[in-house]
Amino acid sequence: MSLKKKIPIYILSSLVLLKLLDYFFFSFLFLKFPNEMEWDTSPWYNFLHSTKNLSFDSSKKKIIITGSSVAQYSFLPNELIEKEIDAKFYSHVAMSPTDLYYYSDEIISKKSDAVFYLINAGDFQLDHFIKKDSETEYKFSEEDRIRAYAKRHPVKFFYPLEFVLDEFSTLTKKEILFLLTKSFLFVNRYRSFAFDPIDSYLEHHYRSGRSYHNYLGPNANGNEIYRKGWTPKNFSIPCDESFDYLFEETIFIPKQNTEILISDYDGEIIHKENFSKSGWNKLKFKIPPDFEPMIFYFQISNTVSSKEIDGKAYGKSFEYGVRLSQNFCKTERQKNISYSRNESRDDFEIENMNDEEYKKDYFARMYEDGNLFLDKEKKLFKRPEIQRLYHLHKVKKFFSETKTEIKLWSEFEKLEQTAKKFHEKNIPLFIFNNPENPLELELYSNSNFYKTYLEFLNNLSLKYPNVKFLDFKDKVSKKQFFIDSHHLTFNGAKEYTNLIYKTILQPNLFGEKK
């Protein structure tokens, strides 16, 4: 065979080998690596890992909870332990109806007894209501939506080829080429989060636990330690019994010459130490013989304001003592906890504000300085982290003020197509219009748009018998159960999970299988 004929064969063989190796490493081994990342960390890897490994207890009612972070912050599967329900998340941050449409075939393949879709109006991509400088009204831009989707994380990570095939005529050549390259190799899709599980594993087993997203150690009463591991001035902490006679952990000291005093339940001092240097320090002392229960009581001499620690912190200031390492007082390292949420003092502080305190704190945390530019020409905002929610806030206000009819857009069409799929497969789809913070809901709940939005969702349940719509927008008992416009605190989610559980208990909820 001539060299000219061999070259295409070599190229084709190389591509096939590359594809096989890529599949083996990034669609097989990649998902076998232990996932020890905590709640809300590396959301794209966690979504991929949890959905590909999703399985049910066949002896229980099988429910898939889907939606954006609205769903993740609203439902606590662990609250359903020892009940005849096995609920699993198929959810990621910012999941839109379009995303759900492309995931629907895989969700159907899981053969659940029902799918619960927890949403609010913001999930329908209100982001793409734009206002040009020369106009006074916001208008939904399909052009803006397509341009955003072409580079959106879920599209390029999970369904690039499907999106190209459906939107070929609306995408530019550059966008098509970009998404096709993502569709060919998994390594090209996943490279931005490929090392996240490895780095987390190394941190847990071979490092000091100083670098982390959320605290995973014990938390007395569920509300003594802040989410990032910061403590109040005085706190108690229960430790694993596996600590022998020597206690050794690392702590972060924010101020020089901080004294730490540790005592037992009866107030007898176990250890007293002055830390002359700030930063991460080793805490090491002997545990008294027969020390039971293994609970230490800390007193910290100095405190630091939360606003000194985080310059982006707006709203009420809190006083921190020290910061604990990620698994402080804990020897076991947990796996597959990325959708398991823990209580924290952050939620406790919000829940215990009175109405006036909460309202003042809410608008300071959420929107203060939200429209200020660091560089107006480059559109660099002073607070980029809140720009999306701030934009949605302004769009909701526009809905309440305008008399212009707001026509429903493509996200609604995608949800109807999804609803039709579930109906045809005889899988009950429950669409929950999720609770929304009263301070936000009052902006637009009486608007023409919101009435049209509810009417659309209700009509889906009339059109497709396997689809049921439940309007729970005001079903959470107090505004202090909201962290922001639509994310619930732990106790808010606990209350809402119990409400959903009562819904699950309704007779004939799942219907009869054909």
C-alpha positions in Angstrom: 0.0 0.0 0.0 1.4 3.4 -1.0 2.2 6.0 1.6 -0.6 8.3 0.2 -3.2 5.6 1.0 -1.7 4.8 4.4 -1.9 8.4 5.7 -5.7 8.6 5.9 -5.7 5.2 7.7 -3.1 6.4 10.2 -5.1 9.6 10.8 -8.4 7.7 11.3 -6.7 5.2 13.6 -5.2 7.9 15.7 -8.5 9.7 16.0 -10.3 6.4 17.0 -7.6 5.7 19.6 -7.7 9.2 20.9 -11.5 9.0 21.3 -11.3 5.6 23.1 -8.6 6.9 25.5 -10.6 10.0 26.1 -13.7 8.0 26.9 -11.9 5.7 29.2 -10.2 8.4 31.2 -12.8 11.1 31.2 -16.1 9.3 31.0 -15.2 6.2 33.1 -12.2 6.6 35.4 -13.0 10.3 36.0 -16.3 9.4 37.6 -14.8 6.5 39.7 -12.5 8.9 41.6 -13.7 9.4 45.2 -15.8 12.6 45.4 -15.2 14.3 48.8 -16.2 17.8 47.8 -18.7 19.5 50.0 -21.9 21.4 49.3 -21.9 24.0 46.5 -18.3 23.2 45.5 -17.3 22.5 41.9 -20.9 22.5 40.8 -20.2 21.1 37.4 -18.2 18.1 38.5 -20.7 17.4 41.3 -23.6 17.5 38.8 -21.8 15.2 36.4 -20.7 12.8 39.1 -24.1 12.6 40.9 -26.2 12.2 37.7 -24.0 9.5 36.1 -24.0 7.6 39.4 -27.6 8.2 40.3 -29.4 5.1 41.5 -32.4 4.4 43.7 -33.5 2.1 46.5 -35.9 -0.1 44.6 -38.1 -0.7 47.7 -39.0 3.0 48.0 -40.9 5.6 45.9 -38.3 7.1 43.6 -38.3 10.9 43.1 -36.0 13.1 41.1 -35.7 16.7 42.3 -34.7 18.9 39.5 -34.1 22.6 38.9 -31.5 25.3 39.6 -30.0 26.3 42.9 -33.6 27.3 43.8 -34.3 23.5 44.1 -31.0 22.7 45.8 -31.6 25.3 48.5 -35.2 24.3 49.0 -35.2 20.6 49.5 -33.4 18.4 52.0 -33.4 14.7 51.0 -31.9 13.7 54.4 -35.1 14.9 56.0 -36.8 12.0 54.3 -34.6 9.3 55.9 -36.6 6.3 57.3 -39.6 7.2 55.1 -40.7 5.3 52.1 -39.2 7.8 49.7 -35.8 7.9 48.0 -35.3 11.5 46.6 -32.2 12.3 44.5 -31.1 15.6 42.9 -30.7 16.1 39.2 -29.9 19.7 39.6 -27.2 22.3 39.1 -26.8 26.0 39.5 -28.7 28.2 37.1 -30.5 25.3 35.4 -33.0 26.7 33.0 -36.0 25.1 31.2 -33.8 24.8 28.1 -31.2 22.8 30.2 -34.0 20.6 31.6 -35.2 19.9 28.0 -31.8 18.6 27.0 -31.5 16.5 30.2 -35.0 15.1 30.0 -34.2 11.9 28.1 -31.5 11.0 30.7 -33.9 11.8 33.5 -36.6 9.6 31.9 -34.0 6.8 31.6 -33.6 6.8 35.4 -37.2 5.3 35.7 -38.3 7.4 38.7 -41.8 7.3 39.9 -42.1 11.1 39.7 -40.0 14.2 38.8 -40.4 17.3 41.0 -39.3 20.5 39.2 -38.8 23.4 41.6 -38.7 26.8 39.9 -39.4 30.4 40.1 -39.8 33.1 37.4 -36.1 34.0 37.4 -35.3 30.5 36.1 -36.9 31.5 32.8 -33.9 33.6 32.0 -35.2 37.0 32.9 -31.5 37.9 32.5 -32.1 38.5 28.8 -34.6 41.3 29.3 -32.4 44.1 28.1 -32.8 47.9 27.8 -30.8 49.8 25.2 -29.7 53.3 26.0 -32.2 54.8 23.7 -35.2 52.9 25.1 -37.1 53.1 28.3 -38.6 49.6 28.4 -37.0 46.2 28.9 -37.5 43.7 26.1 -36.7 40.0 26.0 -33.9 39.4 23.4 -33.7 36.0 21.8 -30.5 37.1 20.1 -29.0 37.9 23.5 -30.2 34.5 24.8 -28.6 32.5 21.9 -25.3 34.4 22.2 -25.2 33.6 25.9 -26.2 30.0 25.5 -23.4 29.4 22.9 -20.8 30.0 25.6 -22.9 28.9 28.6 -21.3 26.3 30.9 -24.1 23.6 30.8 -24.2 23.8 27.0 -20.5 23.4 26.4 -20.1 20.8 29.2 -23.1 18.6 28.7 -25.0 19.0 25.4 -22.9 20.9 22.8 -23.7 18.7 19.8 -27.4 18.6 20.5 -27.5 22.4 20.9 -25.7 22.9 17.6 -28.1 20.6 15.7 -31.1 22.4 17.1 -29.8 26.0 16.7 -27.6 25.6 13.7 -29.3 28.4 11.7 -29.1 30.9 14.6 -25.4 30.2 15.6 -22.4 31.9 14.0 -19.7 29.9 12.4 -17.4 30.6 15.3 -19.9 29.4 17.8 -20.6 26.2 15.8 -16.9 25.4 15.6 -16.4 26.1 19.3 -19.3 23.8 20.3 -18.3 21.0 17.9 -14.8 20.9 19.3 -16.4 20.5 22.8 -18.6 17.7 21.5 -15.7 15.6 20.2 -13.6 15.1 23.3 -14.6 14.9 26.9 -11.3 16.3 28.0 -12.1 19.4 26.1 -15.4 19.7 27.9 -14.3 18.9 31.4 -10.8 20.4 31.6 -11.9 23.4 33.6 -13.0 21.2 36.6 -10.9 18.1 35.9 -8.6 18.5 38.9 -11.2 19.6 41.4 -11.9 16.1 42.9 -8.2 15.3 43.0 -7.3 18.6 44.7 -10.1 18.0 47.2 -8.9 14.5 48.0 -5.3 15.6 48.4 -6.4 18.5 50.7 -8.4 16.1 52.9 -5.8 13.3 53.2 -2.3 14.9 52.8 -2.7 18.6 53.7 -3.8 20.6 56.7 -7.4 21.5 55.6 -6.7 25.2 55.3 -8.0 25.6 51.8 -11.7 24.8 51.5 -15.1 26.1 50.4 -17.3 25.0 53.3 -16.6 23.8 56.8 -17.3 20.0 57.3 -16.4 19.5 61.0 -18.8 19.1 63.9 -21.2 22.0 64.7 -22.8 22.0 68.1 -26.6 22.6 67.9 -26.1 23.2 64.1 -25.6 26.9 64.7 -22.3 27.6 66.4 -19.9 27.6 63.5 -20.3 29.8 60.4 -20.4 28.2 56.9 -16.7 29.2 56.2 -15.5 27.7 59.4 -15.4 31.0 61.4 -16.4 30.8 65.1 -18.0 33.3 67.5 -16.0 34.5 70.5 -17.2 31.6 72.7 -18.3 28.2 71.4 -18.4 24.5 72.0 -17.5 21.7 69.7 -18.0 17.9 70.0 -15.0 15.9 68.8 -14.6 12.4 67.4 -13.9 9.8 70.1 -11.0 8.5 67.9 -8.8 11.3 69.2 -6.5 9.5 71.7 -4.5 11.3 74.3 -3.1 14.0 72.0 -5.2 16.7 70.2 -3.6 18.3 67.2 -5.4 20.5 64.7 -4.8 23.8 62.8 -6.7 27.0 63.4 -6.5 30.5 61.8 -5.8 33.3 64.2 -6.9 36.7 62.7 -5.2 38.9 65.2 -1.9 38.9 66.9 -1.6 38.1 70.6 -4.9 36.1 70.8 -5.4 33.9 73.8 -7.4 30.7 73.5 -8.7 29.0 76.6 -10.2 25.5 76.4 -12.2 23.9 79.2 -14.4 20.9 79.8 -18.2 20.7 80.6 -17.6 21.7 84.3 -15.4 24.7 83.4 -12.1 23.1 84.3 -9.3 24.5 82.1 -7.7 21.8 79.8 -5.5 24.1 77.7 -4.5 27.8 77.6 -2.3 29.3 74.9 -1.4 32.7 73.6 -0.8 33.0 69.8 1.6 35.9 69.2 1.3 35.6 65.4 -1.7 35.8 63.2 -2.4 33.3 60.4 -2.7 29.5 60.5 -1.3 28.0 63.7 -1.0 24.6 65.2 -3.2 23.9 68.2 -1.8 21.0 70.2 -2.5 19.7 73.7 -2.9 16.6 75.8 -6.4 15.3 76.4 -7.0 14.4 80.1 -7.4 10.6 80.8 -11.1 9.4 80.7 -12.2 12.7 79.2 -16.0 12.3 78.6 -18.0 13.5 76.8 -15.5 14.6 74.1 -16.7 18.3 74.0 -14.4 21.2 74.2 -15.5 24.7 75.3 -13.5 27.6 73.7 -13.1 31.2 74.8 -11.2 33.5 72.4 -9.7 36.7 73.8 -9.9 38.8 70.6 -12.5 39.1 67.8 -12.5 40.5 64.3 -15.4 42.0 62.3 -16.7 39.9 59.4 -16.2 43.0 57.2 -12.5 43.1 58.0 -12.2 39.5 56.9 -14.3 40.0 53.7 -14.4 43.5 52.2 -17.3 42.4 50.0 -19.5 41.7 53.0 -22.5 44.1 53.1 -25.2 44.3 55.6 -24.9 43.4 59.3 -21.4 42.8 60.7 -20.6 39.8 62.8 -17.8 39.2 65.3 -15.5 36.2 64.5 -13.2 34.5 66.9 -11.0 32.1 64.9 -11.4 30.0 61.8 -11.2 26.2 62.0 -9.6 23.8 59.5 -12.2 22.1 57.3 -12.5 18.8 59.3 -11.6 20.2 62.7 -12.3 17.7 65.4 -13.2 15.1 62.9 -11.2 12.1 61.7 -13.5 10.6 59.1 -13.6 12.0 55.5 -17.0 11.8 53.9 -17.8 10.9 50.3 -20.7 11.9 48.0 -21.9 14.8 50.1 -22.0 17.5 47.4 -25.8 17.6 47.6 -25.9 17.3 51.4 -26.4 20.6 53.0 -25.4 21.4 56.6 -26.7 23.9 59.1 -24.6 27.0 59.9 -24.6 30.0 62.1 -25.0 32.3 59.0 -28.6 31.1 58.6 -29.2 31.3 62.4 -28.2 35.0 62.4 -30.6 35.8 59.6 -33.5 33.8 61.0 -33.3 35.6 64.4 -33.5 39.2 63.0 -36.8 41.1 63.5 -38.6 42.3 60.4 -37.1 45.8 60.4 -33.5 44.4 61.0 -34.0 41.9 58.3 -35.3 44.4 55.7 -32.4 46.7 56.3 -29.9 43.9 56.2 -31.4 42.3 53.1 -31.2 45.4 50.9 -27.7 46.2 52.1 -26.5 42.7 51.4 -28.2 42.3 48.1 -28.2 45.7 46.3 -26.2 48.3 48.1 -23.7 49.8 45.6 -25.0 47.3 43.0 -25.2 49.9 40.2 -21.8 51.5 40.8 -19.1 51.1 38.3 -15.4 50.7 39.0 -14.9 51.4 35.3 -18.1 52.4 33.4 -16.4 52.2 30.0 -15.4 48.6 30.6 -18.6 47.9 32.6 -16.7 46.7 35.6 -19.1 46.8 38.5 -18.1 47.4 42.1 -20.1 44.3 43.1 -20.1 41.9 40.2 -21.2 39.0 42.5 -24.7 40.5 42.8 -25.2 41.8 39.2 -27.5 39.0 38.1 -29.9 39.3 41.1 -29.8 43.0 40.9 -30.7 42.9 37.2 -33.6 40.5 38.0 -34.7 42.9 40.7 -34.9 45.8 38.2 -36.8 43.6 35.6 -39.4 42.6 38.3 -39.9 46.3 39.1 -40.4 47.0 35.3 -43.0 44.2 35.2 -45.0 45.9 38.0 -44.8 49.3 36.3 -45.5 48.5 32.6 -48.8 48.1 31.0 -47.2 46.6 27.9 -48.1 43.0 27.3 -45.2 40.7 27.9 -45.2 37.8 25.4 -43.8 34.5 26.6 -40.6 33.4 25.0 -38.6 30.4 24.0 -37.8 29.2 27.6 -41.6 28.6 28.0 -41.7 26.6 24.8 -38.8 24.4 26.0 -40.7 23.7 29.2 -43.8 22.7 27.3 -41.8 20.4 25.1 -40.3 18.8 28.2 -43.7 18.5 29.9 -45.0 16.7 26.7 -42.1 14.2 26.9 -42.8 13.3 30.5 -46.5 13.0 29.8 -45.9 10.7 26.8 -43.6 8.5 28.9 -46.3 8.4 31.7 -43.9 9.9 34.3 -45.6 12.3 36.6 -44.0 15.8 36.4 -44.8 18.1 39.3 -44.0 21.7 38.7 -43.6 23.7 41.9 -43.7 27.5 41.7 -41.3 27.9 44.5 -41.5 30.3 47.5 -40.0 33.7 46.8 -38.9 36.3 49.3 -41.9 38.5 50.1 -39.7 41.6 49.7 -39.2 40.5 46.0 -42.5 38.9 45.3 -44.4 42.0 46.3 -42.6 43.9 43.4 -44.4 42.0 40.6 -46.9 39.4 41.9 -49.8 41.5 40.7 -48.2 42.3 37.3 -49.6 41.1 34.0 -46.4 39.1 33.4 -46.7 37.2 36.7 -50.4 36.4 36.0 -49.5 35.2 32.5 -46.6 33.1 34.0 -48.9 31.3 36.4 -51.6 30.8 33.8 -49.0 29.2 31.5 -47.9 26.7 34.2 -51.5 25.9 35.2 -52.4 25.3 31.5 -49.7 22.7 31.2 -51.4 20.7 33.9 -54.7 21.0 32.0 -53.2 20.1 28.7 -51.0 17.1 29.9 -52.7 15.0 32.6 -49.3 13.7 33.9 -48.2 17.2 34.6 -49.4 18.8 37.9 -48.8 22.4 38.8 -48.5 23.5 42.5 -48.3 27.2 43.3 -46.3 27.5 46.5 -44.9 31.0 46.0 -46.0 32.1 49.5 -45.9 28.9 51.4 -42.8 29.7 53.6 -43.9 31.1 56.9 -41.5 34.1 57.3 -39.2 36.3 55.2 -36.3 35.5 57.6 -36.2 32.0 56.0 -34.8 33.6 52.8 -31.0 34.1 52.4 -31.7 36.3 49.3 -34.5 36.6 46.8 -35.2 32.9 46.5 -32.7 30.7 48.3 -33.9 29.3 51.7 -32.0 29.0 54.9 -31.5 25.5 56.3 -34.6 25.8 58.6 -36.6 27.4 55.8 -35.7 24.4 53.5 -36.6 22.1 56.4 -40.1 23.6 56.6 -40.5 23.6 52.9 -39.3 19.9 52.6 -42.0 18.9 55.1 -44.6 20.7 53.1 -43.5 18.8 50.0 -43.5 15.6 52.0 -47.1 16.2 52.9 -47.8 16.7 49.2 -46.1 13.3 48.5 -48.4 11.7 51.0 -51.5 12.7 49.0 -53.5 9.6 47.8 -52.9 8.7 44.1 -50.1 11.2 43.8 -48.1 9.2 41.3 -51.1 7.9 39.3 -51.3 4.4 37.8 -48.6 3.0 35.5 -49.8 1.8 32.2 
